Amino acid sequence: MKLHKAQSQIAKDNHRFRIIRAGRRFGKSVLVAYEMLAVAIANDNARIPYYAPTRDDARDIMWGILQIVAKNAIIDKNEARLELTIRNKFNGKSLIALYGWEAVQERKKGVGVKNNFIVLDEVSKYRNFWTGWQEVLRPTLTDLRGGAMMISTPNGYNHFFDLCNQELKDEDFKTFHFTSYDNPHIPVEEIDKAKKELPEEKFSQEYLASFQKTSGLVYKEFDRKIHLYDELPKIELKKIGGLDFGYRNPAGLLDIRTNGEKFYIEDEWYKTGKTDAEIAEYTSSYRFEAVYPDPENPAAIEELKRRGVNCRDVRKDKDSIQYGIKKIKELFLTGRLKINKKCVNLIAELEMYCYEENEKKEKPKKENDHLLDALRYVVIMIEPSQNKATISQLSVFQKNRQNILNNSTR
């Protein structure tokens, strides 16, 4: 196997964190295999973990290719653990290990180790990416000043979109964009055939690596150009908390400022592995005027009350999810819900929260919803019902929205 021109361009780059946005069949897996082998050989006692969305994905995508690429350098192979021991140039040993992202997401696998290099494959499909990267994996590169390669085809405007823009604010990051056409080993006519057979949005996403709106998105009304802000307005606002409990899944806390008419999401807290007591302690530190917690965890609510948190009741019946979604959509449509740009996890959920496929009744998937649930608890309890004034606001906002979008494309 040899790298083609586009792959070589990435391989020669010296940025610490390389982000590759590439179309299907670009040759991402071969590139990754060579990168991991090079690091394993060049460093004594190196450790290089590779992550895919699941452990099965890791095996299916990388295990076979890696054995071909590293054939002459393999000392030992453990197929049960998906680990290869590689002979390095110091006549020592280095380790390449394959994992599923769920090991990071659910068990924080990797905490406490030192890594020379990390590969994250199909990043756009990861759940709770920023928590896993910032809290678990990024610290493992500190001692050795290790690097990382993060690769994916887009999947809507989610965390991978933000990752691709990290180079704008951090010089350690570099993003590369290549399409399926950039792989000279794939017949052009095959890609052109896919272009004719697939919907335009799907082809653009999968083969041209273009960012497209996620199919079946719940909150299509959310628009980064319209609904994000940098600083709170100078008006009197109450400080309200929305809280969704979690341990294996993230606990989500939102700092919401409101005057009852407009809502500003000023901050977020998004953590896994936190006990009810730890969640209550952190929530109390915000000194909210009121907190609207998930009513299905009475023990956790008691922890909040013991710390003097003013907990308010939340209605949660069979129609509360649909009702809450409807109210949040109205807030977006009327321009009365804004989100601070630093709330990256809430923004990611808004751009990934989807309806179940093939359902007669619209039913959201039970994923990417922890902070959205926290928001919903607040909105369904204090957002007034739509009235004539709100309808008028909607008409004005739609005109303003169109003006903003028109100006942004000039």
C-alpha distance (Angstrom), angle and dihedral (degrees) to the residues before:
residue distance angle dihedral
M1 . . .
K2 3.80 . .
L3 3.78 131.1 .
H4 3.78 116.7 -110.6
K5 3.81 122.2 -135.6
A6 3.81 97.7 -86.5
Q7 3.80 92.7 45.8
S8 3.81 90.3 49.8
Q9 3.79 90.7 52.8
I10 3.80 89.5 59.0
A11 3.81 93.8 42.7
K12 3.82 92.3 53.8
D13 3.80 93.9 51.6
N14 3.81 116.4 104.3
H15 3.80 101.8 -157.6
R16 3.79 113.0 129.4
F17 3.79 95.5 -129.9
R18 3.80 116.3 34.4
I19 3.80 119.6 -169.9
I20 3.80 116.5 -161.7
R21 3.81 118.0 -162.4
A22 3.79 103.1 -173.4
G23 3.78 140.7 159.5
R24 3.79 125.5 -115.7
R25 3.80 116.6 -68.8
F26 3.80 92.2 14.3
G27 3.81 89.5 132.9
K28 3.80 100.1 -103.6
S29 3.81 95.4 147.6
V30 3.82 95.4 53.1
L31 3.79 90.8 47.9
V32 3.81 91.4 50.1
A33 3.82 92.8 48.9
Y34 3.81 91.5 53.9
E35 3.80 91.9 45.9
M36 3.80 93.0 52.9
L37 3.79 92.6 45.7
A38 3.82 91.7 50.4
V39 3.80 92.5 52.4
A40 3.81 91.8 45.2
I41 3.82 92.6 52.9
A42 3.81 96.7 41.5
N43 3.82 96.4 52.0
D44 3.79 131.3 58.4
N45 3.81 114.1 -122.8
A46 3.80 90.6 -4.5
R47 3.79 122.2 177.3
I48 3.82 119.0 -151.7
P49 3.82 119.4 177.4
Y50 3.81 120.9 -166.5
Y51 3.83 120.1 -158.8
A52 3.81 131.1 -162.6
P53 3.83 126.6 173.7
T54 3.85 90.9 -89.9
R55 3.78 135.6 9.4
D56 3.80 89.6 -111.3
D57 3.81 88.9 53.9
A58 3.81 90.1 50.9
R59 3.79 91.1 53.2
D60 3.81 95.1 43.5
I61 3.81 95.6 45.4
M62 3.78 104.3 37.6
W63 3.82 115.3 12.0
G64 3.82 97.3 78.9
I65 3.82 97.1 39.2
L66 3.79 92.4 47.3
Q67 3.80 92.5 54.4
I68 3.80 91.0 52.3
V69 3.81 94.5 47.6
A70 3.84 94.4 43.3
K71 3.80 96.3 37.6
N72 3.83 97.7 122.7
A73 3.82 94.4 43.1
I74 3.83 100.9 48.4
I75 3.81 114.9 114.8
D76 3.77 98.4 171.0
K77 3.79 137.5 4.5
N78 3.82 126.9 -156.3
E79 3.79 107.4 -172.7
A80 3.81 94.1 179.2
R81 3.80 91.0 58.5
L82 3.84 94.6 31.7
E83 3.80 91.2 -125.8
L84 3.80 131.5 142.3
T85 3.80 123.2 -164.0
I86 3.81 109.6 -148.3
R87 3.81 128.8 -160.4
N88 3.81 108.2 -125.3
K89 3.81 129.2 -155.5
F90 3.81 90.6 -96.8
N91 3.85 89.7 61.9
G92 3.78 86.8 -110.0
K93 3.79 132.7 113.0
S94 3.80 133.4 -91.8
L95 3.80 128.5 -174.4
I96 3.81 131.1 -133.8
A97 3.81 112.5 -173.2
L98 3.82 130.3 -178.0
Y99 3.81 122.4 -144.2
G100 3.78 142.2 168.9
W101 3.80 118.7 -116.3
E102 3.80 89.1 -122.0
A103 3.82 87.3 73.2
V104 3.81 87.7 64.4
Q105 3.78 96.4 37.5
E106 3.80 98.0 47.2
R107 3.83 105.3 24.2
K108 3.82 103.7 20.4
K109 3.80 87.9 -123.5
G110 3.77 110.1 -168.0
V111 3.80 100.8 38.2
G112 3.80 111.2 139.9
V113 3.82 99.4 19.8
K114 3.80 129.8 109.4
N115 3.78 117.0 -126.5
N116 3.79 129.2 -167.2
F117 3.79 94.3 -163.3
I118 3.80 137.4 -0.2
V119 3.79 129.1 -157.5
L120 3.81 120.5 -159.8
D121 3.81 112.4 -170.0
E122 3.82 126.5 -166.7
V123 3.81 88.4 9.0
S124 3.80 94.7 172.6
K125 3.83 89.5 68.5
Y126 3.82 95.4 55.6
R127 3.77 119.7 112.3
N128 3.82 118.0 -137.1
F129 3.79 90.8 5.0
W130 3.79 99.8 167.5
T131 3.80 93.2 50.5
G132 3.81 92.0 49.8
W133 3.79 94.1 44.9
Q134 3.81 99.9 42.3
E135 3.81 99.6 37.4
V136 3.81 103.5 31.5
L137 3.80 115.5 20.3
R138 3.80 106.9 25.5
P139 3.86 93.3 61.0
T140 3.84 90.4 54.4
L141 3.82 88.9 67.5
T142 3.81 95.8 52.9
D143 3.84 102.0 86.2
L144 3.81 95.3 49.2
R145 3.81 95.5 29.8
G146 3.76 86.6 -123.3
G147 3.77 127.3 -175.7
A148 3.77 137.1 -134.1
M149 3.78 140.6 -148.1
M150 3.80 117.6 -151.7
I151 3.78 117.5 -169.1
S152 3.78 135.1 -178.3
T153 3.74 151.1 134.2
P154 3.84 108.4 -118.6
N155 3.79 120.8 -95.0
G156 3.78 104.4 -169.0
Y157 3.80 123.2 -58.3
N158 3.79 97.2 -47.5
H159 3.81 135.7 128.1
F160 3.81 90.9 -53.0
F161 3.80 89.1 63.0
D162 3.81 89.6 54.9
L163 3.79 90.5 45.2
C164 3.80 90.9 54.5
N165 3.81 88.5 55.2
Q166 3.81 95.8 50.2
E167 3.81 89.4 96.8
L168 3.80 88.3 69.9
K169 3.80 91.3 66.9
D170 3.82 105.8 20.5
E171 3.81 121.3 51.6
D172 3.83 91.4 -156.9
F173 3.83 88.8 71.1
K174 3.79 127.6 78.2
T175 3.81 125.1 178.7
F176 3.80 124.6 -153.9
H177 3.79 124.0 -165.5
F178 3.80 121.8 -161.2
T179 3.79 132.9 159.2
S180 3.79 130.9 -143.3
Y181 3.83 87.2 -98.4
D182 3.83 88.6 67.3
N183 3.80 91.2 70.8
P184 3.83 105.0 85.8
H185 3.80 91.4 -164.2
I186 3.82 93.3 66.2
P187 3.83 113.3 80.9
V188 3.79 109.8 -115.8
E189 3.80 90.5 -138.3
E190 3.82 90.0 61.4
I191 3.80 91.2 56.1
D192 3.80 91.3 44.2
K193 3.80 89.0 51.9
A194 3.81 90.2 54.1
K195 3.80 88.5 49.8
K196 3.80 90.5 58.3
E197 3.81 94.5 44.7
L198 3.82 101.2 44.2
P199 3.81 129.5 67.0
E200 3.79 110.4 -97.0
E201 3.83 94.1 -112.1
K202 3.80 92.3 49.7
F203 3.80 94.0 48.7
S204 3.80 91.4 47.1
Q205 3.78 91.3 52.5
E206 3.80 100.2 41.5
Y207 3.81 102.0 36.5
L208 3.80 105.1 21.5
A209 3.83 93.6 37.3
S210 3.79 89.8 -130.2
F211 3.80 121.2 158.8
Q212 3.80 111.1 -112.2
K213 3.79 133.5 171.8
T214 3.82 111.5 -86.8
S215 3.80 114.0 -102.8
G216 3.81 113.2 -109.0
L217 3.79 93.1 14.9
V218 3.81 113.6 176.3
Y219 3.79 98.1 -152.9
K220 3.79 102.3 43.5
E221 3.79 87.3 150.4
F222 3.82 92.4 70.1
D223 3.79 112.5 100.0
R224 3.80 123.8 178.1
K225 3.80 91.4 -147.6
I226 3.80 91.2 56.7
H227 3.80 108.9 29.0
L228 3.80 106.5 41.5
Y229 3.82 125.7 87.9
D230 3.81 139.6 -179.2
E231 3.82 103.0 -150.4
L232 3.79 135.2 22.1
P233 3.80 116.7 -107.3
K234 3.82 117.5 -107.5
I235 3.80 95.9 -105.5
E236 3.78 133.5 113.7
L237 3.81 110.4 -89.5
K238 3.78 135.5 170.8
K239 3.81 118.6 -126.4
I240 3.82 109.8 -125.9
G241 3.79 130.6 174.9
G242 3.80 129.0 -144.2
L243 3.81 114.5 -164.8
D244 3.81 134.4 -169.8
F245 3.80 114.0 -176.5
G246 3.80 123.2 -136.1
Y247 3.78 145.0 150.0
R248 3.80 111.0 177.8
N249 3.78 87.7 21.0
P250 3.81 113.4 49.1
A251 3.75 122.4 -85.7
G252 3.79 108.2 -129.9
L253 3.80 125.7 -152.9
L254 3.81 124.2 177.5
D255 3.79 126.9 -163.2
I256 3.81 102.0 -146.2
R257 3.78 124.3 -174.2
T258 3.79 116.2 -160.8
N259 3.78 145.0 160.7
G260 3.80 90.6 -161.3
E261 3.78 91.5 -96.3
K262 3.82 104.3 54.6
F263 3.80 127.5 36.8
Y264 3.81 127.0 -153.9
I265 3.81 119.8 -172.4
E266 3.80 99.6 -148.9
D267 3.81 101.7 172.1
E268 3.81 144.3 -0.5
W269 3.79 137.9 -152.5
Y270 3.80 116.1 -159.1
K271 3.81 117.9 174.2
T272 3.80 139.5 154.1
G273 3.79 126.5 -150.8
K274 3.82 95.1 32.2
T275 3.81 120.4 140.3
D276 3.80 123.3 -134.8
A277 3.81 88.9 -104.2
E278 3.81 92.8 51.9
I279 3.80 91.6 47.6
A280 3.79 90.8 49.5
E281 3.80 92.0 48.4
Y282 3.80 92.6 51.8
T283 3.81 93.2 44.1
S284 3.81 92.0 51.7
S285 3.82 90.0 54.1
Y286 3.82 89.8 66.1
R287 3.82 91.5 62.6
F288 3.80 93.9 -144.1
E289 3.79 119.3 -171.5
A290 3.81 86.3 -132.4
V291 3.79 138.0 -4.7
Y292 3.80 126.5 -149.9
P293 3.83 107.2 -156.1
D294 3.80 132.7 -176.6
P295 3.83 102.4 -83.1
E296 3.81 93.5 -148.4
N297 3.82 93.7 77.9
P298 3.83 106.8 62.0
A299 3.81 93.2 166.5
A300 3.80 91.1 57.4
I301 3.80 90.5 47.0
E302 3.80 89.3 54.4
E303 3.81 88.8 54.3
L304 3.80 88.2 55.3
K305 3.80 93.0 49.3
R306 3.82 91.8 50.0
R307 3.79 87.5 60.7
G308 3.78 93.1 50.8
V309 3.81 97.0 -102.3
N310 3.81 112.5 157.3
C311 3.83 99.5 -127.9
R312 3.79 118.2 -166.4
D313 3.79 126.2 -158.8
V314 3.79 118.0 -101.5
R315 3.79 123.4 -153.7
K316 3.79 111.0 -130.5
D317 3.80 112.8 171.7
K318 3.80 131.8 144.3
D319 3.82 92.6 -78.4
S320 3.81 99.1 38.5
I321 3.82 94.9 98.1
Q322 3.81 93.7 52.8
Y323 3.81 90.5 42.8
G324 3.80 92.3 49.8
I325 3.81 92.3 48.2
K326 3.80 89.5 50.8
K327 3.81 91.9 51.8
I328 3.82 93.4 47.6
K329 3.80 90.3 49.1
E330 3.82 88.8 52.9
L331 3.80 90.6 51.4
F332 3.79 91.6 52.5
L333 3.80 92.6 45.4
T334 3.80 92.7 50.8
G335 3.80 93.9 43.4
R336 3.81 92.7 -118.6
L337 3.82 96.6 121.8
K338 3.81 119.0 69.6
I339 3.82 130.4 172.9
N340 3.79 129.5 -152.7
K341 3.80 110.9 -117.6
K342 3.80 91.0 -125.0
C343 3.84 91.7 66.6
V344 3.80 91.9 91.5
N345 3.80 96.2 158.6
L346 3.80 94.4 52.6
I347 3.81 90.0 47.1
A348 3.81 90.1 49.9
E349 3.81 91.2 51.5
L350 3.79 91.8 49.9
E351 3.80 89.1 54.2
M352 3.82 95.5 45.7
Y353 3.82 104.8 36.5
C354 3.82 104.4 111.6
Y355 3.77 141.9 172.8
E356 3.79 121.2 -108.1
E357 3.78 112.9 -96.5
N358 3.82 121.4 -114.2
E359 3.80 93.2 15.8
K360 3.81 117.2 141.2
K361 3.79 89.7 -150.7
E362 3.79 118.6 46.5
K363 3.79 105.7 -103.5
P364 3.83 121.6 170.9
K365 3.80 118.8 -130.9
K366 3.78 112.2 -107.8
E367 3.81 94.3 -116.5
N368 3.79 138.5 84.0
D369 3.79 88.7 28.2
H370 3.82 110.7 106.1
L371 3.80 98.7 104.6
L372 3.79 90.5 33.3
D373 3.80 88.3 57.5
A374 3.82 89.5 50.4
L375 3.81 89.1 52.3
R376 3.78 92.3 46.3
Y377 3.83 92.9 54.1
V378 3.80 89.8 58.8
V379 3.77 97.6 41.5
I380 3.82 97.6 49.8
M381 3.79 91.3 51.4
I382 3.80 103.4 44.5
E383 3.83 107.3 19.0
P384 3.82 109.2 102.6
S385 3.78 120.5 -128.7
Q386 3.78 116.9 -91.5
N387 3.79 113.1 -88.2
K388 3.80 138.0 172.2
A389 3.79 92.0 -79.2
T390 3.79 90.5 54.5
I391 3.80 91.5 50.0
S392 3.80 89.0 51.7
Q393 3.81 89.7 49.6
L394 3.78 89.1 52.4
S395 3.79 92.7 56.1
V396 3.81 92.6 48.4
F397 3.80 92.6 45.2
Q398 3.79 93.5 50.7
K399 3.82 89.7 54.5
N400 3.82 91.4 48.0
R401 3.79 91.1 46.0
Q402 3.79 92.2 54.3
N403 3.81 90.8 49.3
I404 3.80 90.9 52.5
L405 3.80 92.7 48.7
N406 3.80 92.0 46.7
N407 3.80 91.3 51.4
S408 3.81 92.4 47.0
T409 3.82 91.8 58.0
R410 3.81 95.8 50.7
